[in-house]
Amino acid sequence: MLKSVVMHDIPINHIASMERWYYRDHAPEINRRFGPWLARHDSYLPVDAPVDARAAGFYNWRVTEGYWREMPATGPRGNLAFTVPPAEPRVAVAFVPAQPTEDFMGGALQPHERAVLRWYVLTRYPEGVSERDGENWFIDRHGRELPQLPGVYRAFSTRVHQQPVGLPGEWPPQARPHAGKVLGKWDRLSELWFETFDDWRAFMAAAAGLKPPAWATASAYPFVRPHSELVSSFLLERPNDEFWRDARGYL
């Protein structure tokens, strides 16, 4: 089973029309066409993060996860093109295993023990960094550092599926997403959990003292460039919409 991750960033001026499009058009089209392959279709609205948190490659709109029993073939395959959104978002897309590949800390906690503010992060190793060097730093060094840092109480990560996987469906030829606004080829999907943004700040202040990897492209933690090598959102623990389970009409 694969999990698809699509993170969106939109001109906030278009929030009302984009929400209408997602509820009225896009989610029902996904469910109707690909329901036989889908096990879950969940979507989160990011928390309105403060200014300092937005500097970490913040994506401001829906983070959608699809859990696929298997992937349908790409292309129209007997369907019409998707309804075009009223504004073109920037999107970060990845496919990952349905379960994390590394679980660093916090799995023994019960759900009622802590509030959950999830820092949801896609990262790629900088150009020229080998998979071996990137993974050695992330797992062997940074994975051991995380439990020593304040503020964070839960940390896990998933190695992104590296073989190309095409999203099913088709956009109209005149309205296909602009290549410069679709970011793929990620290496890691990670989650760090906090109770408050103050806890996140305490974590970031302590992480600033960590030794960066030799290939770092940014001096500040997490040592890669926001928006090109890192995008992130802050999510709560419960999806705002479970589209496959909870099909609601727009009006």
N, C-alpha and C positions, 0 to 999 in steps of 0.2 A: 504494500500500500504506500502511495506517495501522498504527501501534503503539498498543495500549491499555496504559495504566499504571494499576495499582491498588496503592496503598500502604495498609497496614493498621496499626492500632494497637489492641491488645487488653488487657483486664485480664490481667496476666501469670499470675494465679492459674489461668486457664483454658488455659494453653499446651498441656497434654497433650491435652485434649479437642478443641481447635481444630486441632491437628496431625492427629489421627485423622480429624476431619471433612474436612480438606483432602485428605488422601491417599485416604481410603476413599470419600468421596462427591463432593466438589466438583470436583476435577480430572478424575476419570473422567467426570462428567456433562458438563463443558465439552468434553472430547475427543470423546466419543461423539456429542454433538449438533451440534457446530460444527467438527468435524475437516475437512470438505470446504472450509471457508473459511479455516482456520488454516494458517499456514506454520510457526509456532513458538509454544510455550507454555512460557515459562521462569519460574522463581520463585526468588527469593533470600531467605535468612534474614539479616536485618541483623546486623552485628557488634555485640556488646554494648558500646556506646559508653560512655566515662567520663562522669561527671556534667556536666562543663562542655560536652561535646559534645551532651549530651541537651537542653541549654537551647535548642538551635537547632531547635525544633519537631520533636523526634525522634519518629519512628514506629517502634514496636518489633518489628513482626512482618512478615509476608511482603510483599515487593515483587514483584508479578507483572507480566510483560510478555507480551502476545499480539501476534503479527505476523499481520495479516489481509490476505489477498489481496483480499477485499472483505468488506463487513459484511453479515451475515445480517439479516433483518428482526427487529425487536423483538417481544416478546410470546411466548406459549407456542408457537405455530406447530407444533402437533402433538406437543409434548412435555409431560411433566408438570412441575410446579413444581420448582425446585431444592430439595434437601434443606437444611433450615434449620440454621445453625450453632448450637452449644451456647451461644455467647456472641455478643453483637452487637458487632462491631468498629466503630471509626471508620475511614472509608476516604476517601482522596483519589484522585480519578479524573480522568484526562486522556487525550485522544487526540492523538498527535503524528505527524508524518511519520516514516517508518521510519529515515531518516538525519537527523543533526543539520543544522540550517539555518545555524549558525555554528560554525566551528572556530577557536579562538583561539590555541592553542599545543600543542606536544608531539606532533604527528602523525607526526614523522619517527623517533620512538623505536621500537626493536625490542622485541618482547614480553619478551625475557629481561633487558632492561637495568634495569628498575625493578620493585620490588614495587608492588602496586596496592591502595590503599585509596580507594574511590570515595565522595565526598560527593555524594549523589544528592538533588537539591533541586527541589521544585516551588514556584514563586513566582507571586504575582499582584500587579499594580500596585494601589496603594490606590485606594479609591473616589474617583471624580472626576478621576483622572489619565488623560489621553488616551493612546491607544496610541502616538501619535507621540512624546509627551514621554517615556513609559516606555522605548520602544525606542531613542530617541536617547541617553538616558543609558546604557542597558545595552550597546548595541553601540558607539556612537561614543566614549563615555568609559570605561566600565568594561572593555570588551573590550580597550582599549589599556593599562589599568592592570594587568590580570592578569599578563602576563609579567614585570612589574617586581617582583612580590611574592615573598617567600621561601616555601619549603616546597612550593608547588604546582608540578607539572611538566606537567600536562595539563589543558586546559580546553576544553569545547565546550558548546553549548546548542542547544535546539530550540524554535522558536516553536510553541506549542500550537495545534492545529487549532481555529479559533474557532467554526465552525458546530456546532450541537448534534449529537452522535452518540449514539445510544442503545445501551447494552449489550444484547446479545441475551439471551433467556431470560425467565423469570418467577418471582417469589417468591410464596409463598402470601399471600392477602390479609391474614391476621392476623399475618404475620411479615415484611412488607416493611421494608427498612431505614429507620430513622427519619431523616427529612429533616435533622435537626440533626447527624447523624453522617456525612453524605455531603457531602464538600467537592468542588465542581467549579469551573468558570470560572477556571481557571488561565491564566497568560500564558506562562510559561517552564518548561521542564524543563532543568535544567543539571547538569553533572557537573564537579567539580573533583577531581583525583587527587593523592594524597599517598602517601608510603611508610609513614608512622607518624602516630599522633595527635600526637606532638611536632611534626611538620612542620605538621599542621593548626593547632596552637596558634601556631606561629611565623607562619603565614599570617594567622590571625585577629588577632594582636597588631599586625602591620603594617597590615592592612586597617582597623584602628580609626582610623588616621590619615588615611584617605581622606576627601575632601570628600563629604558626603552630597548626594543630589539635593535639589532644592528641595521636593519632595513627600514626603520621608522621613517615616515614621510611627514610627520607632525611631531612637534616637541611635546605637546600636551597629550595626556591619556585620552583615548586609547591608541594614540601614536599613528593614526592614519588620517587622511584628509576627509573632513565631512563633506557629504553630498556626492563625492566621486568614489571614495573607498569606504564610506560608512553612511548609512541612513538609519534613522531610528524614530520610534514613536513611544509614547507612554500610554499603556493600556491598563484597564482594570481587569479583574479576574473573570468576569462574566461577559460573554458577547452581547452586544446591543441587539443583534438580530441573529436568529438561527433560521435561515431562510428555508432550508429543506424541511425542517420540522414544523415551522410556524409560518406558513404561507398566508400573509395578510395582504388584502387589497390596499392600494395606495389611499383611496378615499373611503 
